[in-house]
Amino acid sequence: MPKAHKSPMVLHPVVSCIKSISSVFSTWLDFRMKQLLQFVPSYLKDSASLLTELKTLNIPPNAKLFTADATGMYTNIDTVVRVSAIRD
């Protein structure tokens, strides 16, 4: 996959590991790492946990809270450049 946002543009290898030896290890590691999440201070289990945390904060009346979603990543890359890089 080309990294069109880098200058000069570089290639990033994408390797599928489904049903391979490394897939087994990856699944095991994911399971073990999820057990450690509860010990990360910034970890939130779900939306209800977030609401509980927000209620305990001392937020000034003029403060504003914002959220973001990762679905629109790399929107700063021009669409024409993206399509061209993928074609190449």
WOGI-V719411 format. One record per backbone hydrogen bond with DSSP energy under -1.0 kcal/mol. NH is the residue of the N-H (numbers start at 0). CO is the residue of the C=O. Records with the same first field share a line. If there is no record, write none. Layout:
# WOGI-V719411
NH=CO  CO
This chain:
# WOGI-V719411
2=9
3=1
5=2
11=0
19=16
23=19
24=20
25=21
26=22
27=23
28=24
29=25
30=26
31=27
32=28
33=29
35=32
38=35
39=36
42=39
49=45
50=46
51=47
52=48
53=49
54=50
58=56
62=59
76=73
81=77
82=78
83=79
84=80
85=81
86=82
87=83
